[in-house]
C-alpha cells in the first residue's frame, strides 16, 4: 500500500454514485481534507470528523460522472444555456461535501414555485451561473467543490455535449436519456452522439494512478455504460494496476435490466467497453422483505440473480455481502460496501508483500 494512503476512482452516475461517495468520504485522510480547506481559505478546525484508520485511509478520491441527463432541471438548463447537465455532478458535490449542514442543504434545495424557477435546484442554478462566468463546466465544478469543501475531485466523464441513443431488442432506436428511460422495450446496445467524445485529461491521470477503480451501482445503460463510451476511459481502466470492481445493483430495473443477471450486467459493461474490465464484483446476498419484493414486482423487477459460476467463468471473483438496506426503496448499506471494497485493495497489497 502506498504510504500516503489509497487512491480511489469511482465511476458512475445517478444516486448510486453519490451514495457510494458518501461511504468513501469517511475514509478520506486528514491530509486531503486540509488540502481542500487550504484551497478554499477555510481554517483547519472546521472539520471535526475523526481520522480514519491508517490502513483504510484514502489519500485521493475522484468521481467520474456521466453527463447525459436531458430531463428535469438539468435538461432545462442544458437546453437554455447550452451547458452540460449539472444534476448528477451536483449530487456528487453534495455527497463529498465537508459541510453537510447548511451548504449541502442549500445546494439540494428545489424551488416549489416561481416563474422559471419552479423545479430547479439551487445547486443546478449555481453551477449554471459559474459555467456562464468561467465559460468552462469542469472549472465550474472545481470551484463549486472548493466552496463546499469536498473531500475529493469530481470530473465529468466528458465535456462534450453528448446524447444517448439506444438500439432496442425490436430493432428500433430511441434517442435521449429521458425517452430511453421511459421506453418499454429492452435495450440491446447504447451509443453516444457524437460518438467517441474526449475525456478530461485529469480523469485518465486519476485512473492511471488509482489503487481502486469502482463502477456502479447505478442504472446499467443510462448511468454506467455512457462513461465507458468516452474515448480512452476503458483502455485507461484496463491498463491501470488498480483493483477493478463492479458494484452490482440490488434489484433489476424496468427497461434497463429486467431479466438480466449479475453476469449479464458485467457482459454488457465489457461489451460496450470493448474490453474485460473487472477483477471483482460485489453482490448483495440479503433477500428483500416480502413487502419490498411486492413493491418491486409491480414494475416486474426482482432481486438480481447472483449467477456465480458464470461470473467466475469470466475470470472475475464474486464477493457476496449483506449490502441491502431497506428504506422506501432498496438501497446499498454503504458502510459495509465501502469497507469491503477497500479491504480488497488492502488484501491485495498484503499478498504482494508476502509473495
RAFENUR-V777840 format. One line per field, one symbol per residue. ss: DSSP state (h for helix, s for strand, l for the rest). phi: phi as a letter, one per 20 degrees, with the letter a starting at -180 (. if undefined). burial: I if it has 9 or more other C-alpha atoms within 8 Angstrom, else O. Layout:
ss->???
phi->???
burial->???
This chain:
ss->lllllssssssslhhhhhhhhhhhhllslhhhhhhhhhhhlllhhhlllllllhhhlssssssssllllllhhhhhhhhhhlllllhhhhhhhhhllllllhhhhhhhlsllllllllllshhhhhhhhhhhhhllhhhhhhhhhhhlllllssssllllllssssssllllssslhhhhhhllllssssssslllllllhhhhhhhhlllssssllllhhhhhhhhhllllhhhhhhhlllssssslllsllllllllllhhhhhhhhhhhhllllllssssslllllhhhhhhhhlllllsllllhhhhhhlllsssssllssslllssslhhhhhhhhhhhhhhhhhhhhhl
phi->.gfeoedcdddrrmffffffffffgfdffgfffffffffemdgfefedffffggfdfdebccdddfcdfccmgfffffffdlcffegffgffgffefeceeefffffefdfebofnegneeffffffffffffembfffffffffffelferdccfgbefeececdeegenfccdngffffefefefdbdcdcfflfeefgfffffffdfebcdcnfqggedddfgfeeegnfgffffffeffdceeffecfcgmebgneegffgffffffffmbeddeccdcfdefffgffgfffffdnebfffeeffffffendefdebededecfcfcffffffffffffgfffffffffee
burial->OOOOIIIIIIIIIIIIIIIIIIIIIOIIIOOIIIOIIIOIOOOOOOOOOOOIOOOIIIIIIIIIIIIIIIIOIIIIIIOOOOIIIIIIIIIIIIIIIIIIOOIIIIIIIIIOOOOOIIIIIIIIIIIIOIIOOIOOIIIIIIOIIIOIIIIIIIIIIIIOOIIIIIIIIOOOOIIIIIIIIOOOOIIOOIIIOOOOIIIIOOIIOIIIIIIIIIIIIIIIIIIIIIIIIIIIIIOIIIOIOIIIIIIIIIIIIIIIIIOIIIIOIIOOIIOIIOIOIIIIIIIIOOOIOOOIIOOIIOOOIIIIOOIOOOIIOOOIIIOOIIIIOIOOOIIIIIOIIIOOIIIIIIOOIIOOOOO
